């Protein structure tokens, strides 16, 4: 169910400075901060950097598009599991491959460009706060689960984009005059995530990207129809998590993911860059950082040992980490190598995260509230004893899915 709990506000001059905004969001940037180049992202590096690239990584990508020569018999990695996972990726794959001849991979390396031209006349915006509410209502109508709005901040935009055709860098395409970033979040299926690690669980990711694609395109077209510029963007163009935090969607977790009040870390993010006058949301906190400081669930469960167990720092594991930011930084190379070895993405850190709960239940909402208080260690202990983060056998997911349709069987 879509919901929005943040409210637009007319930010005062002091709130418009990057420093004040950083403080509110809990960011700590050092003098050595550098904008990130998309070529250094671990997925981009898996195409050009021998430290990451391997035959296993090539097979990893192939399993999303062509049938394996030999299917596994392991539960969760059978032909029907891959069939479902790959079908869930069909929509974003179409857009990603639509303009491949033009050296574009839209949604992942390049922003979406499949929008119709808008009118020359612009709708008059008398109240940015009212327009922000309209935009949020439209986003929810199109299917966004969460939506927030923040100021455009060039620091989180990639310094350059990556070209797979040339293995080199490309210039950014964002137009001048962008003032706001609308950030949407799509929840991922709770039960599918419980089957991690499996090819089946990758279905939750694919569905999230499919929903992202349709919502972003429709929302951007609405803004263009009002006479303003809108650039829909998924994994491309800029880092999504800093914008999401500043848009009030959640806090940063030890596992390097956004943790939301509504879905925990179980979300996919998208963004729309625009010059439409909009009021901006404020960051909000509900105790995540303090909880993560005493919790090591993701660190202990990560099979690749890629998640830090200590305090936030400016240490970089490799070139795929940001420079000059004090934070928990995941070793993306170790993480991706595990993905490649199992031929599917991994979300074990999401499954075991204590914030990964069904918040339609009163007990989960109470747990979340108390986890943000000095009772957090007790809440962590109760979570560990509950078995909430245990893995569900993929075959059990299929059995339950079939039972909901009135059928049984294995």
C-alpha positions, 0 to 999 in steps of 0.5 A: 500500500502506498503511503507518504509520511513526510510533509513539504516545507518551505526551507529557510535560507539557512536550510538551503546550504549544503552544510546545514542539509548535511547536518540534518541528514547525518552526513559527514563530508571531509575535505577530501570528498570527491564526486563519484565516477560511474565507471568505478561502480563495481558493476561497471568495473565487472566489464573493464577491470580485471580485478572484478571481471571474470568468467563467472561474472560474464556467466552471471549476466548471461543467466538473466538473458539466455538459458543455462546449459545445465540447470541446477537441482538445488532448491531455489536455482531450478529452471522455474526459479530462473524463469520467474526471476528473468521474467520479472526483469523483462520490463526494465531490460526492454528499456535498457536494451532499446537504444543499445546501438546509440551507446545507451543503457537507459535506467542503469547507465543512462537516464530514460529518454523515452518521453513525449514532448510537452507544451510550450506553456507552463502551468503557473505554480503559485505554491511550491508546497501545493505542487509538491503535494500534487506531485506526491499524489500523482506518484502514488497514483502511478504506484509509488510506495514512498515519495519524497522531494529534496534539493538538487545537489551536484555532489551526488551526481556522477562526475561522469557516466560510463560507456560499455561500448568504449569502456570509457567515460561519457559526459553527463546529460542533465540540463542546466536549471534543475532545482529538485529531485523527486525520489520514489521507493518501491517495496520488495516482496517480503516472502520472496526476500525470505528465500535469499540466497536463491535465484527465486529471490531475485524476482523481488529485485526485478519486480522492484525495477519494473515498478520503478520504470513505469512509475518514473516514466509516467511521473516524468511525463506528467511533469513534462505535460505541465510544461517543465523539464523532467529527467527520469532516472533509476540506477543511472546519473546519480547516487540515489541513497543520499538523495533519498535520505535528504528527501526524508525517506529513511536513514543509512544502515550498516549494510550500506542501504537505505532503511525506511520506516515503512519497509526497512531496507526492502526497497528499490529507489528511483528519482526524477530530476526537474525544474518544476518549483517544489517544496522540499522535505526534511530528513527524518531520523527514527534511531537507525544509526544508534541501532546499527551501532549495536547490531551486527546482523548483516556483518555476521550473516554476509558470506562474503565478509563485505560489510564492516563491523566497526564504526563509520569511517572514511576508509575505502576498500577500493575505488568503488567506495566514495572518497572523503565521506565518513560512513559504513562502506561495503566492499563491493568487490567481495559482494559482487564476487559472491553474486557472480559465484551463485549466478544471482544477486544476494540480499542476505543483508536485507533478509537478516536486517532487524528492520526487515519486517511486515509493518502492517502488524502492530507488533512490528510497529511497536518493535520499531518504536522501541528500537529507536529508544535506549531499549534497542539492545533488548529489541535486538535480543528479542529479534535474534530469538524470534527467528524473524530473519531465518531463510524460507526454503524456495520450495516452500514459497512456491507451495504457499503461492500455489496454495493462495490460488487454491492448489497444493502439491510440492 
